[in-house]
């Protein structure tokens, strides 16, 4: 089963926009609030691997989609998520 994790925080408009895209399109995902101290170590590891400290970061199975590296817009992040889910 393909898995999607979205790393972000509630005040981030880009994170919320991508979250809405997933919800409207029935994409099952886990939202990881990076401001929750329990998620700090996991987020730090993803930032290191994804070579970014920007959000939203998306993990589709073992593929990390990072802003400005993998995608330039929320629409592009959504399309890439769908592509990796269908591969």
N, C-alpha and C positions, 0 to 999 in steps of 0.2 A: 504494500500500500504506500502510495506517495504521501509525503508529509510536508507541510508548509509551516514555517515559523516566521512570524513578523516581529522584529525587534523595534521598539519605539517607546514613546511616552505620550501621555494624554494631551499635553499642550502643543504637541507637534502637529501642525495642520497637514503636512505631507503624510505622516503616519496615519492620521485619521482618514484621509482621503483614500489611501490604499486599503485600509481596513474596510471602508465602505464598499469599494470595488469588489473585494473578496466576498463580503456578505451578500451584496446584490446578485452576485454570480454563483452563489452556493459553493464557494471554494472553502473547504474545511481547512482551518488554520488554527494555530496556537499563537495567541498574542503574548509576547514577553515584555512586560513593563520594565524598562531599564532603570527606572527610578526606584524600583523595589530592591532593597538591599539584598534580598535572597537571590536575585538574578544577576548580581554584580559580577561574580566570577564567570558565569556563562557568557555574559555580554562582553567582558574583557577578552575572552578567548576568541569569540566571533570577530571582534574588532581587529585583533592581531592577525587572524587568518585572512579576513576580508580586506585588510590594509586600509581601514577607514575608521573614523570616529563619528561619522555622520549617520543619521537615521533618515528614513527607515532602511533597515537591513533585512533582507529576506533570505531564509534558508529553505531551499527546496531539496529535500533529501540531503545530499551532500554538496549541493551547489550553493554557493553564497553569491547573492546579488547585492552589490554595494552601490550606493549613490555616487555619481560622477565617475565611477569605474565601469560598472555594468549597465547603468541606465542614467539618462539625463532628465527623465520626467516620470511622473507617477503612472501615466498611461503606458509608458515603455516598461516600467517595472511590472505592471499588471500583465502585459503581453508576454514578457519573459517568463513570468511565473506560470502562465498557462502553457507556454511552449515546453517548459521543463516538466510540467505535470503530464503532458501528453507524450513525451519521449519515452 
